[in-house]
Amino acid sequence: MSRIEIVDAFITTLNRERKLRIYLPKNHDSVRCPVLYMHDGQNLFSDEDAAYGESWGVQAAADAYYRQHGKGLIIVGIDN
């Protein structure tokens, strides 16, 4: 099963922290996966965190891709 990890990362060029929301497919620890970086991380996965109350459904789309193709990818969402 996929999962979302949330990490606070200090970005030196901005001199502040940003929240990273990281989607990990169920096989991420046993195979190499490509990584997709996306802006507006707060909007990607959870309706509760989305700016306008509805997420972009990225986790559901990535899970569907995994089921159809047997390949996963790691998605790193960087909060605004």
Secondary structure in CASP SS format (residue, H / E / C, confidence):
PFRMAT SS
TARGET T0000
AUTHOR 0000-0000-0000
METHOD secondary structure of the structure
MODEL  1
M C 1.00
S C 1.00
R E 1.00
I E 1.00
E E 1.00
I E 1.00
V E 1.00
D E 1.00
A E 1.00
F E 1.00
I E 1.00
T C 1.00
T C 1.00
L C 1.00
N C 1.00
R E 1.00
E E 1.00
R E 1.00
K E 1.00
L E 1.00
R E 1.00
I E 1.00
Y E 1.00
L E 1.00
P C 1.00
K C 1.00
N C 1.00
H C 1.00
D C 1.00
S C 1.00
V C 1.00
R C 1.00
C C 1.00
P C 1.00
V E 1.00
L E 1.00
Y E 1.00
M E 1.00
H E 1.00
D C 1.00
G H 1.00
Q H 1.00
N H 1.00
L C 1.00
F C 1.00
S C 1.00
D C 1.00
E C 1.00
D C 1.00
A C 1.00
A C 1.00
Y C 1.00
G C 1.00
E C 1.00
S C 1.00
W C 1.00
G C 1.00
V H 1.00
Q H 1.00
A H 1.00
A H 1.00
A H 1.00
D H 1.00
A H 1.00
Y H 1.00
Y H 1.00
R H 1.00
Q H 1.00
H H 1.00
G C 1.00
K C 1.00
G C 1.00
L C 1.00
I E 1.00
I E 1.00
V E 1.00
G E 1.00
I E 1.00
D C 1.00
N C 1.00
END
